[in-house]
Amino acid sequence: MRIKRWRTSVVAVAVASLWSFAAQAWEPTRNIEFIIPAGTGGGADQMARAMQAIVAKHKLANVALLPINKSGGAGAEGFLDVKNSSGEPHKIIITLSNLFTTPLATNTPFNWRDLTPVQMLALDNFVLWVQEGTPYKTAKDYVEAAKKAGPGKFRMAGTGAKQEDQIITVAIEQATGAKFTYIPFKGGGAVATQLVGGHVNSTVNNPIEAVAHWRGGKLKPLCVFELKRMPYTAKVTSTMSWADIPICKEAGLSIDYLMLRGIFMPSGVKQEHVDYYLGLFAKIFATQEWKDLMERGAFNQTRLKGKEYAEWVAREEARHLSLMKAAGFVAGR
């Protein structure tokens, strides 16, 4: 009897401890500031606001996500805000490649190591877009036309200066000998609108920033800067799916580039804070709305966290340093 009672007591204590641990798991006590270091309408903005809507619809959190655009200084405004919020668990930031490009191009006193890596959400593709109705059937056709027109005659629109879009543009120039006039705009939405309006000749927009215009018969994709074709086979237009778009290497452009869509927090936060957001994102990933977003935006659905995520970011930082040096975009060098 004594042994039985002792075992029962041990089980009771263990169960009580588990309940105590669960009860003490951290949860936010006020709304979460969701910083977007980019303008409205672009890929990062659309993803953040989609996440906000999913959390609200399915009641995945006891507070709201509040998207806040802080795009000043090519995103430096947003990054410095989070850097200066050490220990604050009610603030997260969605990052894109300006996590690397902005400090390299502007000498902004910021590095990704000033933040806490939480979760890679996905990787975003870049597509070479032109107006529907133009005679170009392939990326090679377009590049040859740009070369024939002469240096600077063809205009390439992109988001920001010395950022991802211009890095890709310079890479195209270096690989082919074509020379574009690069015109920067504040967000991917504006970039797509400029191409639809015929004010520029091409863009390298993310899929989600141009898909509505493609579906509407205003734009057409020539190639995607991926290592393999996108896996999404459902038709976007009457004749094409994302999977039908050739990779740029198939068209003679030996260039590939994927952009980070990931989450960071301020430095100095606790592991329980990070764990809360990892749990929240896992719930978001399980929803049909998130799965639809991944296909609608033709995302590369790579997801990393913890040490693997930090190591990936470190490798990408080194790669961007190399790319930006080659383009002449590194400040003071």
C-alpha positions as CSV (number, residue, x, y, z in Angstrom):
1,M,0.0,0.0,0.0
2,R,2.8,2.4,0.9
3,I,4.5,1.7,-2.5
4,K,1.3,2.2,-4.4
5,R,0.6,5.5,-2.5
6,W,4.1,6.7,-3.2
7,R,3.8,6.0,-6.9
8,T,0.4,7.8,-7.0
9,S,2.0,10.8,-5.3
10,V,4.9,10.9,-7.8
11,V,2.5,10.8,-10.7
12,A,0.3,13.5,-9.1
13,V,3.4,15.8,-8.6
14,A,4.5,15.2,-12.2
15,V,1.1,16.0,-13.6
16,A,1.0,19.1,-11.4
17,S,4.4,20.2,-12.6
18,L,3.4,19.8,-16.3
19,W,0.2,21.9,-15.7
20,S,2.3,24.5,-13.9
21,F,4.8,24.6,-16.8
22,A,1.9,25.0,-19.4
23,A,0.3,27.7,-17.3
24,Q,3.6,29.6,-17.2
25,A,4.3,29.5,-20.9
26,W,4.7,33.0,-22.2
27,E,2.0,34.8,-24.2
28,P,1.9,38.4,-25.3
29,T,0.0,40.8,-23.1
30,R,-0.6,43.5,-25.7
31,N,-0.8,43.7,-29.5
32,I,2.3,42.7,-31.5
33,E,4.0,45.3,-33.6
34,F,4.7,43.6,-37.0
35,I,7.4,45.8,-38.6
36,I,7.6,45.8,-42.4
37,P,10.9,47.4,-43.7
38,A,9.3,48.0,-47.1
39,G,6.5,49.9,-48.7
40,T,2.9,49.0,-49.1
41,G,1.8,46.6,-51.9
42,G,5.1,44.7,-52.1
43,G,5.8,41.1,-51.3
44,A,6.8,41.6,-47.7
45,D,3.8,43.8,-47.1
46,Q,1.4,41.4,-48.6
47,M,2.8,38.4,-46.7
48,A,2.7,40.3,-43.3
49,R,-0.9,41.4,-43.9
50,A,-1.9,37.9,-45.0
51,M,-0.5,36.6,-41.7
52,Q,-2.4,39.2,-39.8
53,A,-5.7,38.2,-41.4
54,I,-5.0,34.5,-40.8
55,V,-4.3,35.0,-37.1
56,A,-7.5,37.2,-36.7
57,K,-9.8,34.8,-38.7
58,H,-8.7,31.7,-36.8
59,K,-8.2,33.3,-33.5
60,L,-4.6,32.0,-33.3
61,A,-3.5,34.5,-30.8
62,N,-5.0,36.4,-27.8
63,V,-3.8,39.7,-29.3
64,A,-3.6,41.2,-32.8
65,L,-0.7,41.5,-35.2
66,L,-0.4,45.1,-36.2
67,P,1.5,45.6,-39.5
68,I,3.5,48.8,-39.5
69,N,5.4,49.9,-42.7
70,K,8.8,51.5,-41.9
71,S,10.4,51.7,-45.3
72,G,12.6,54.8,-44.9
73,G,16.2,54.4,-45.9
74,A,15.6,51.3,-47.9
75,G,14.2,49.6,-44.8
76,A,16.8,51.0,-42.4
77,E,14.0,52.7,-40.4
78,G,12.4,49.4,-39.6
79,F,15.6,47.5,-38.8
80,L,16.9,50.3,-36.5
81,D,13.5,50.4,-34.7
82,V,13.8,46.7,-33.9
83,K,17.5,46.9,-33.1
84,N,16.8,49.6,-30.6
85,S,14.0,47.6,-28.9
86,S,16.2,45.1,-27.2
87,G,14.3,42.7,-24.9
88,E,10.9,43.6,-26.3
89,P,8.9,40.5,-27.1
90,H,5.9,42.3,-28.5
91,K,7.8,43.3,-31.7
92,I,8.7,41.2,-34.7
93,I,10.0,42.1,-38.2
94,I,9.5,40.4,-41.5
95,T,12.7,40.6,-43.5
96,L,13.7,40.5,-47.1
97,S,17.1,40.8,-48.7
98,N,17.5,44.4,-47.5
99,L,18.5,42.7,-44.3
100,F,21.9,42.5,-46.1
101,T,21.7,45.0,-48.9
102,T,20.8,48.1,-46.9
103,P,23.7,48.0,-44.4
104,L,26.1,47.1,-47.2
105,A,24.9,49.9,-49.5
106,T,24.4,52.6,-47.0
107,N,26.7,52.0,-44.0
108,T,23.6,51.9,-41.8
109,P,24.8,50.9,-38.3
110,F,22.9,47.6,-38.4
111,N,23.7,43.9,-38.9
112,W,21.3,40.9,-38.8
113,R,23.3,39.7,-35.7
114,D,21.8,42.7,-33.8
115,L,18.5,40.8,-34.0
116,T,17.2,37.4,-32.9
117,P,16.5,34.9,-35.8
118,V,13.2,33.2,-35.4
119,Q,11.8,31.6,-38.5
120,M,12.3,31.5,-42.2
121,L,8.8,31.6,-43.6
122,A,9.7,30.9,-47.3
123,L,11.9,32.1,-50.1
124,D,10.6,34.4,-52.7
125,N,11.2,34.1,-56.4
126,F,12.0,36.8,-59.0
127,V,10.5,36.7,-62.5
128,L,11.5,38.7,-65.5
129,W,8.3,40.4,-66.6
130,V,7.4,42.4,-69.8
131,Q,4.1,43.7,-71.1
132,E,1.7,41.3,-72.7
133,G,1.6,42.1,-76.5
134,T,5.3,42.7,-76.8
135,P,7.0,40.5,-79.3
136,Y,9.4,38.8,-76.9
137,K,8.8,35.1,-76.5
138,T,11.9,34.3,-74.4
139,A,14.3,36.1,-72.1
140,K,16.9,35.8,-74.8
141,D,14.7,37.6,-77.2
142,Y,14.2,40.4,-74.8
143,V,17.9,40.8,-73.9
144,E,18.9,40.8,-77.6
145,A,16.3,43.5,-78.3
146,A,17.7,45.6,-75.4
147,K,21.3,45.2,-76.8
148,K,20.1,46.1,-80.3
149,A,18.4,49.2,-79.0
150,G,21.6,50.5,-77.4
151,P,22.8,51.3,-73.9
152,G,20.1,52.7,-71.6
153,K,17.3,52.6,-74.1
154,F,15.4,49.9,-72.3
155,R,14.1,50.8,-68.8
156,M,14.0,48.3,-66.0
157,A,11.9,49.2,-63.0
158,G,12.6,47.9,-59.5
159,T,12.1,48.3,-55.8
160,G,14.7,50.7,-54.4
161,A,18.3,51.5,-55.4
162,K,21.1,49.0,-54.8
163,Q,18.6,46.5,-53.6
164,E,17.6,43.0,-54.9
165,D,16.0,44.2,-58.2
166,Q,19.0,46.3,-59.2
167,I,21.4,43.6,-58.2
168,I,19.6,41.2,-60.6
169,T,19.5,43.9,-63.3
170,V,23.3,44.4,-63.0
171,A,23.8,40.7,-63.1
172,I,21.9,40.5,-66.3
173,E,24.0,43.3,-67.8
174,Q,27.2,41.6,-66.7
175,A,26.2,38.3,-68.1
176,T,24.9,39.5,-71.5
177,G,26.4,42.9,-72.3
178,A,22.9,44.6,-72.4
179,K,22.7,48.0,-70.6
180,F,19.4,49.1,-69.0
181,T,18.3,52.3,-67.4
182,Y,17.3,51.2,-63.9
183,I,14.4,53.2,-62.4
184,P,13.7,52.7,-58.6
185,F,10.3,52.8,-57.0
186,K,9.2,52.5,-53.4
187,G,7.4,49.2,-53.6
188,G,6.7,46.2,-55.8
189,G,3.1,47.3,-56.4
190,A,4.2,50.5,-57.9
191,V,6.8,48.7,-60.0
192,A,4.2,46.4,-61.5
193,T,1.9,49.4,-62.2
194,Q,4.7,51.2,-64.1
195,L,5.2,48.2,-66.4
196,V,1.4,47.8,-67.0
197,G,1.3,51.5,-67.9
198,G,4.1,51.1,-70.4
199,H,6.4,53.6,-68.6
200,V,9.2,50.9,-68.4
201,N,10.1,48.0,-70.5
202,S,10.6,45.3,-67.9
203,T,10.7,44.4,-64.2
204,V,12.1,41.6,-62.1
205,N,9.2,41.6,-59.7
206,N,8.3,38.8,-57.2
207,P,5.4,36.6,-58.5
208,I,2.9,37.8,-55.9
209,E,3.5,41.5,-56.9
210,A,2.6,40.8,-60.6
211,V,0.3,37.8,-60.6
212,A,-2.9,39.9,-60.7
213,H,-1.7,41.7,-63.8
214,W,-0.5,38.5,-65.4
215,R,-3.9,36.9,-64.8
216,G,-5.6,40.0,-66.1
217,G,-3.7,39.8,-69.4
218,K,-1.5,42.8,-68.9
219,L,1.9,41.2,-68.2
220,K,3.8,38.1,-69.2
221,P,6.6,36.2,-67.6
222,L,9.8,35.4,-69.6
223,C,11.8,33.4,-67.0
224,V,12.2,32.8,-63.2
225,F,15.6,33.2,-61.5
226,E,15.4,29.8,-59.8
227,L,17.5,26.7,-60.0
228,K,14.5,24.6,-61.0
229,R,11.0,25.2,-62.3
230,M,8.4,26.2,-59.8
231,P,6.2,23.2,-58.8
232,Y,2.8,24.9,-59.1
233,T,0.9,23.3,-62.0
234,A,-2.6,24.9,-61.7
235,K,-3.3,27.3,-64.5
236,V,-2.9,31.0,-63.6
237,T,-4.0,32.2,-67.1
238,S,-5.9,30.2,-69.6
239,T,-2.7,28.8,-71.0
240,M,0.0,28.9,-68.4
241,S,0.8,27.9,-64.8
242,W,3.8,28.9,-62.7
243,A,5.4,25.6,-63.6
244,D,5.3,26.5,-67.3
245,I,7.7,29.5,-66.8
246,P,11.2,28.4,-67.8
247,I,14.1,29.1,-65.4
248,C,16.4,31.8,-66.7
249,K,19.3,29.4,-67.2
250,E,17.1,27.6,-69.8
251,A,17.0,30.9,-71.7
252,G,20.7,31.5,-71.6
253,L,20.7,33.7,-68.5
254,S,22.9,31.9,-66.0
255,I,21.6,33.8,-63.0
256,D,19.6,32.5,-60.0
257,Y,18.4,34.5,-57.0
258,L,16.0,33.8,-54.2
259,M,14.9,36.3,-51.5
260,L,14.4,35.7,-47.8
261,R,11.0,36.0,-46.3
262,G,11.7,35.5,-42.6
263,I,11.0,36.7,-39.1
264,F,13.4,38.2,-36.6
265,M,12.9,39.7,-33.1
266,P,14.9,42.2,-31.1
267,S,18.0,41.0,-29.3
268,G,17.8,40.1,-25.7
269,V,14.5,38.3,-25.8
270,K,14.0,35.0,-24.0
271,Q,13.7,31.5,-25.5
272,E,10.1,31.4,-24.3
273,H,9.4,34.4,-26.4
274,V,10.9,32.8,-29.5
275,D,9.0,29.6,-28.8
276,Y,5.7,31.4,-28.6
277,Y,6.2,32.8,-32.2
278,L,7.4,29.5,-33.5
279,G,4.2,27.9,-32.2
280,L,2.1,30.7,-33.7
281,F,3.8,30.3,-37.1
282,A,3.3,26.6,-37.0
283,K,-0.4,27.2,-36.6
284,I,-0.4,29.7,-39.5
285,F,1.5,27.2,-41.8
286,A,-1.3,24.6,-41.2
287,T,-4.1,26.8,-42.5
288,Q,-5.5,26.6,-46.0
289,E,-5.1,30.4,-46.4
290,W,-1.3,30.1,-45.9
291,K,-1.1,27.2,-48.4
292,D,-3.1,29.2,-50.9
293,L,-0.8,32.2,-50.4
294,M,2.2,30.0,-51.1
295,E,0.8,28.8,-54.4
296,R,-0.6,32.2,-55.4
297,G,2.7,33.8,-54.8
298,A,4.7,30.8,-56.2
299,F,7.0,30.7,-53.2
300,N,9.8,28.3,-52.6
301,Q,8.5,26.7,-49.4
302,T,11.8,26.2,-47.6
303,R,11.4,26.8,-43.9
304,L,14.2,26.9,-41.3
305,K,14.5,27.9,-37.7
306,G,17.1,27.9,-34.9
307,K,20.7,27.1,-35.8
308,E,19.9,26.1,-39.4
309,Y,18.2,29.4,-40.0
310,A,21.1,31.5,-38.5
311,E,23.6,29.5,-40.5
312,W,21.6,30.1,-43.8
313,V,21.4,33.8,-43.0
314,A,25.2,34.0,-42.5
315,R,25.8,32.3,-45.8
316,E,23.5,34.7,-47.6
317,E,25.2,37.7,-46.1
318,A,28.5,36.5,-47.5
319,R,26.9,35.9,-50.9
320,H,25.3,39.3,-51.0
321,L,28.6,40.9,-50.1
322,S,30.1,39.2,-53.2
323,L,27.2,40.2,-55.4
324,M,27.2,43.8,-54.3
325,K,30.9,44.1,-54.6
326,A,30.6,42.8,-58.2
327,A,27.9,45.4,-58.9
328,G,29.9,48.2,-57.2
329,F,27.2,48.8,-54.6
330,V,29.1,48.4,-51.4
331,A,29.4,51.8,-49.6
332,G,33.0,53.0,-49.1
333,R,34.6,50.2,-51.1
